[in-house]
Amino acid sequence: MLKNKMFAVIAVATLVAVPYSQFPKSLCEGFLPENDLQISVDSKSNKGITEAEFNEVLDKIETIYTPIISDKGGSLKVKRLWDNNTVNASAQQWGGTWIINMYGGLARHEAITQDGFALVACHEIGHHIGGAPKIGSRWASNEGQADYFAGLKCLRLVFADKSTSGFSRPAAMADPFVKQKCGEKYNGKKERALCERIANAGMSVSSLFKIGRGEDRTPRFNEPDQKEVEQTDDRHPGTQCRLDTYFSGGLCPKAVSDDVDRFDPSKGTCTRQEGYTWAARPKCWYLPPAGASELEIVRQAIDQGPVTSAPKAFQKEGSAFASLRQLAGSSR
């Protein structure tokens, strides 16, 4: 009995000694809202990409983003869960290990192409390094921002690599509206083709959202979501809104090297203040801050004294402000 009590005390002491930063930090939801879909390797619904194609995409993601994430202080771990039937993907952090969980069930879905699967992986990478706005004061970029980052930065790096030219893609690659908008933003043939490819990768996964939600309406590039939120929504946007976000990311001509910022959503992105419309984050999930950028606002607040409440121009960006306020408090 005494031996058991001593073991219990040691076990508790060991648990207490583990730093909080070493506990896993996971998102509540994955790439898709929580669902019960399951597609096994031997299922008749296995109509997506093959295991070889699955690994080909993740090889490229790993090659590109391992050094990038290392430079940002993390260690990338891509979990290749081919035998897992889950139709989803997710991101989590465990101390310095930044994880993306890529499930075979999602890859086997009939709507998924290699280009679409690359977008999913880019979305999960985006939760780690996609910048503001974030989910409250948490580590992860919110759902809309992870989508925007996928088209804005990540897919540009992936698709610019010649080895990905043979990736499977949606059959309809010649949407006239996409060609028109990409042609307006880019002069070079390669840049226009890249813009079109990003848009159509978005259509691949948007078809998945439509099927998963049992929707009748097919998302369309030329009929964007007209909803305008009153405050930035951290949750998964609707099907059309997500397609709009991928398209906007692809249309934004900011260089990949112009990196996003953890706190300032204007850095490295296309904003309405700069005159961008289609290339800016859609208002169906994002409310732009009024006036100065978020980072400028918080810097001003820090200079003026302890941050106790959001400046008026910033009140509707409360989720991102929480991160800034936390940073300001810890820096004084």
Buried (B, 14 or more C-beta within 10 A) or exposed (E): EEEEEEEEEEEEEEEEEEEEEEEEBBBEBBBBBEEEBBBBEEEEBBEBBBBEBBBBBBEBBBEBBBEBBEEBEBEBBBBBBBEBBBBBBBBBBBEEBBBBBBBBBBBBBEBBBBBBBBBBBBBBBBBBBBBBBBBBBBBBBBBBBBBBBBBBBBBBBBBEEEEBEEBBBBEEBEBEEBBEBBEEBBEEEEBBBBBBBBBBBBBBBBBBBBBBEEEEEEBBBEEBBEBEBEEBBBEBBBBBBBBBBBBBBBBBEBEEEEBBBBBBBBBBBBBEBEEBEBBBBBBBBBBBBBEBBBBBBBBEBBEEEEBEEBBEBBEBBBBBBBBBBEBBEEEE
